[in-house]
Amino acid sequence: MDIAAERAQWTLKRQVQSFIFILSLIDTVCGMLRYSIPEEMKHGSFVGNVALDLRLNTQELATRNARVVQEGNVEYCELSINTGVLFVNERIDREELCGQITECALEFQVVLVDPFMFYDVLVEIRDINDNAPSFRKNEIRLEIGESTMPGARFPLESAHDSDIGSNSLQTYELSQNEHFILDIQARAHEISYCELVLQKPLDREQQNELLLILSAVDGGIPRRSGTINIHVIVIDANDNSPVFGQATYKTTLVENSPNGTLILTVNATDIDEGSFGKVTYSFNHISDEARGLFTIDPATGDVITIGRVDFEREKGYDIGIQAKDSGSLVSYCKVFIEILDVNDNPPVISLKSLSSSVPEDSLPGTVVALINVHDDDSAANGRVSCSISENVPFKLITAGKNYKLLTNSVLDREKHSEYNITIMASDEGTPPLSSKKYINVIISDVNDCPPTFEKTLYTTYVMENNVQGKQIISVKATDFDKGQNAHVSYCLYGDNVQGKPLSSYVSINSENGAIFALRPFDYEEFREFEIHVKARDGGSPPLTSNATVKVFIVDQNDNFPRVLYPKSDGSVKFEMLPQSAKAGYLVTKVVAVDADSGQNAWLSYQLSKAMEPGLFSIGLHNGEIKTLRDVTDKEALKHKLVIFVKDNGQPSNTATVTLHVVISDSMPEISEFKDFSDEVDQNTNLTLYLVISLAAVSSLFLVSIIALVSLKFCKIKHSRFVLETRGVSYPALPSSYFPPNYAEVGGTGTLQQRYEVCLTTDSGKNEFKYIRPCTENASRNNINDPHNFDTMLYDTDGHDLNKENDIIQQKPANTDWRFSQGQRPGPSGSQRPEEAGPWPNPPTEAEQLQALMAAANEVSAATATLDAGTMGLSTRYSPQFTLQHVPDYRQNVYIPGSTSTLTGSNSQAEGKNPQPSSGNKKKSGKKEKK
């Protein structure tokens, strides 16, 4: 029998173990880990191996930032990511944590990220026998009449044991006596209670009091017990005890009822008379918690509240009430108070996990946060619905008892860099309660925006002969990304310029997009070129965008007029004038060109020096030298003319050419031309003497000015020193102070002076005209210096174009301009040179070509006339003056600023021959036809 019983017990034990193992497997599959530990374990005690149960290695726990998330302020368990072991972090007292609840467990989650996962963990707390049963009082006092019949019952105060199960209160034991026995009873909401039963009648005369010991014993190992003394006092006979209307009272009470609320009234009657019929009420059996919430009126039996009743703390209360008369007879009843729930707890929102930032390229459905919402109320008051604010690209979905916050659409950091999301939770109570929680979701940047230029085509104008290293333009591209993704760098690419790489002409600052010229530009070499700029951001991979910069070179008056005829080769140039020439006779024509363009290429001719001022004139715009009056016999035979050719640039450039005119009908002797060279040498020496004299006077004047300034400065310094020694303050002169009519140039202290020299045509009378020093316009005079023009570029209104980067353009041609009849080149003009007005409007290119062709034809016509009139005797004196040695300037005329070369012919484009201006028109016409 013993072996069979032992085998049956072993079989039952194996079945229980198998059942528990199957349950653990089911929990693991369902995503919940269950562990069981006893209470009161020390810190660091082993709970379970989470890594082994989840089939994860410890390295994965560390990389996925495994952690324990649990409610409340106390973290009872902690996970070691190095070993994967779940251990006790704080001492766990089951009685403090769960009270009298039979099943006590800790619920929390183990959260993993990348990818986001969580596992529910339930740790069951097993009770140990760490609490002994105890009574609230040290002594129970009973007054029992001697007339009490056997079988009378006297309820005793119950003992309290905080443990549960087998460790809780199991039984009561009474000390040995002959009058009383102990009857143990079970009661709702209580483990057990006992009653003292009178077994043998009392006899006050034999024994007026009894002392008993009541022991409360639990079922733990080892067993624990608590005792209380029962003092029984035998009183005189009172044969009627109070009687309650009912043995058990039931009532309800709404939680949060105010103090003084009447719950119910108990009533007991005693048919005795006198003092034996007066009943007083009191609590007989009541817990400590209920004693702080309720009280009873001893006279009326009214049960009222004296504290705040909370449904979430206790659902109901069992109270024992006794009614006692003055004769010490008592009766008992039970009162059960059921607590009704009201919606007095708003939902509580807590974040279990929240991502610090969300990339803007995250796909819809990306988990952002794990949210827990709970309500301590019950039934409809505890049912909660959760939502988030509208107009945000996020949504909420349920995940068990929690909520997941997910992305709902594509994110764009450039539009919204962060979102303030309002999470709202509301229960179904009446009225409903709600709560809100605000979370901030930051959107992190990705490189999805390429740099953007302010415009795709930039245009800039640069004056030729610019300073090397000068900034010509600055481009800028904007990137709407953030951080390194928004850092823009610039580079150049493009075709060669004039066969040379673009990098030899310009460079760009990779940080700010400033483009610099690496060499001076020449308008005559090329007039424009293109630069392609690429902007690249710092993202990975980088994004780029392109822009084009068109650079236009602005012409500068840097070329001097070049005289084509008469050619300045050092030899003496002369022309023959017949003695019978009349007024308006065309002597010759000066032909000059300028490599510049626009206004800088407009040339004007002036007769700078002539021996007979009233005899010759020159066309202001066509260079035709004509007679102003008839030639008489009294005229000198030799005339030297100095022609001054000037362009229209600012400042203007000039060239001079000397021409000798011989009035004769025949070729003069060679010896007569020696006087021309002697006169030239004499004039050259005179000019040299004048320049030396001017330099000496300027130096003397400069030394005088410096001496005056020095003397003035010494006086001021001396006066200041005297005032400072006397303690008198003297206002300091500004750094730019100068005496009146003086100016400082370049900060070097030297004074800029300008003189104008005017020489008369009479070599015997030379005059000097001194202009006072220029002070107020010193800065503007620096513009006339070619070296300062690159660094100081001003327009006609005085605006600094280097600072403002204004567009510098040539003056546009006036399409309404036409040469007048008197201003046309050649002998066909009827207007006298002295009647010519100022420069006309700028000619067009076609009109410039026409004017140069006409000028070349006029030169040919003039040479033909000389050949017919006076040069016919050239064979008599020398062959070098034949017509074949006179250059024909109609052929191969180069037009500056154009790729065309003019090739002249004996007739004009219209097929008409130019008409000579002298009386030998027919002869010259025949020559042209031949």
Buried (B, 14 or more C-beta within 10 A) or exposed (E): EEEEEEEEEEEEEEEEEEEEEEEBEEBBEEEBBBBBBBBBBEEEBEBBBBBEBBEBEBEBBEEBEBBBBBBEEEEBBBBBBEEBBBBBBEBBBBBEBBEBEEEBBBEBBBBBBEEBBBBBBBBEBBBBBBBBBBBEEEEBEBBBBBBBEEEBEBBBBBBBBBBBEEBBBBBBBBBEBEBBEBBEEEBEEBBBBBBBBBEEEBEBEEEEBBEBEBBBBBBBEEEBBBBBBBEBBBBEEBEBBBBBEEEEBEEEBEBEBEEEBEBBBBBBBBEBEEEBBBBBBBBBBBBEEBBEBBBBBEEEBBBBBEBEBBBBEBEBBBBBBBBBBBBBBBBBBBBBBEBEBBBBBBBBBEBBBEBEEBBBBBEEEBBBBBBBBBBBBBEEBBBBEBEBBEEBBBBBEEEEEBBBBBBBEEBBBBEEEEBEBEBBBBBBBEEBBEBEBEBEBEBBBBBBBBBBBEEEEBEBBBBBBBEEEBEBBBBBBEBBBBEEBBBBBBEBEBEEBEEEEBBEBBBBEEEEBBBBBEEBBBBBEBBBBEBBBBBBBBBEEBBBBEBBBBBBBBBBBBBBBBBBBBEBEEEBBBBBBBBEBEEBBBBBBBBBBBBBBBBBBBBBBBBBBBBBEEBBBBBBBBBBBBBBBBBEEEBEEBBBBBBBBBBBBEEBBBBBBBBBBBBBEBBBEEEBBEEBEEBBEEBEEBEEEBEEEBEEEBEEBBEEBEEEBEEEEEEEEEEBEEEEEEEEEEEEEEEEEBEEEBBBBEEEEEBBBBBEBEBEEEEEEBEEEBEEBBBEEBEEBBBEEEEBBBEBBBEEEEEEBBEEBBEBEBEEBEEEEBBEEBBBBBBEBEBBBEEBEEBBEBBBEEBBBBBBBBBBBBBBBBBBBBBBBBBBEBEEEEEEBEBEEBBBBBEEBBBBBEEEEBEBEBEBEEEEBBEBBBBBBEBBBEBBEE
